[in-house]
Amino acid sequence: MAKDEWNNYGFVLASEYRKAVIKALAEKPKTPKQIADETKYNLSHVSRSIRQLEDRGLIKCLTPNKRKGKLYGLTNNGVRIFNQLSK
């Protein structure tokens, strides 16, 4: 992995919330509420993690024009991070 990817990997590892979001989105795109329900984490923690991961280019909003029920999925970089987490 490149230096930026290692930095992103460390960033994800530093938070159980970010790790949980990456793992949840590896299966299929989901809404923040679905991720919160699946992980049993508070929606506010999930939403904050989503913003942080989106800022790093690891996930993206697939339905940006929707006001509610936005779907998020992994980017190619996010998939690489997930693959590292799975090893």
C-alpha positions in Angstrom: 0.0 0.0 0.0 1.1 3.6 -0.6 1.8 6.0 2.2 -1.6 7.6 2.0 -3.3 4.3 2.2 -1.3 3.3 5.3 -2.3 6.6 6.8 -6.0 5.9 6.1 -5.6 2.4 7.4 -4.2 3.7 10.7 -7.0 6.3 10.8 -9.6 3.6 10.5 -7.9 1.3 13.0 -7.9 4.1 15.6 -11.7 4.1 16.0 -14.0 1.1 16.6 -16.8 3.2 15.0 -14.9 3.8 11.8 -13.9 0.2 11.6 -17.5 -0.9 12.1 -18.8 1.5 9.3 -16.2 0.2 6.8 -17.1 -3.4 7.7 -20.8 -2.7 7.4 -20.5 -1.1 4.0 -18.3 -3.9 2.6 -21.4 -6.1 2.3 -23.6 -3.6 0.4 -24.5 0.2 0.4 -26.5 1.2 3.5 -28.1 4.2 5.2 -26.6 5.6 8.5 -29.6 4.2 10.3 -29.1 0.7 8.9 -25.4 0.8 10.0 -26.4 2.0 13.5 -28.9 -0.7 13.8 -26.5 -3.4 12.6 -23.6 -2.3 14.7 -25.6 -1.3 17.8 -23.8 2.0 17.8 -25.5 5.4 18.4 -26.6 7.1 15.2 -24.6 10.2 16.1 -21.3 8.2 16.3 -22.1 6.5 13.0 -22.9 9.8 11.3 -19.7 11.4 12.6 -17.7 8.4 11.4 -19.4 8.6 8.0 -18.4 12.2 7.6 -14.8 11.5 8.6 -14.5 8.5 6.2 -16.1 10.5 3.4 -13.6 13.3 3.9 -10.8 10.8 3.5 -12.3 9.4 0.3 -13.0 6.0 1.8 -16.8 6.0 1.4 -19.1 8.1 -0.8 -22.7 9.0 -0.8 -24.5 7.2 -3.6 -27.7 9.3 -3.3 -26.4 12.9 -2.6 -29.7 14.6 -3.7 -31.8 12.7 -1.2 -32.5 14.6 2.0 -33.2 11.5 4.1 -32.2 7.9 3.8 -28.9 8.6 2.0 -27.1 5.5 0.9 -23.4 5.2 1.4 -20.9 2.8 -0.1 -17.2 2.1 -0.1 -14.9 3.7 -2.7 -12.1 1.7 -4.3 -9.8 3.0 -1.5 -12.4 2.0 1.1 -12.4 -1.6 -0.4 -8.6 -1.7 -0.1 -8.8 -0.7 3.6 -11.5 -3.3 4.2 -9.4 -5.9 2.6 -6.5 -5.0 5.0 -8.9 -5.1 8.0 -10.0 -8.6 6.9 -6.5 -10.1 6.9 
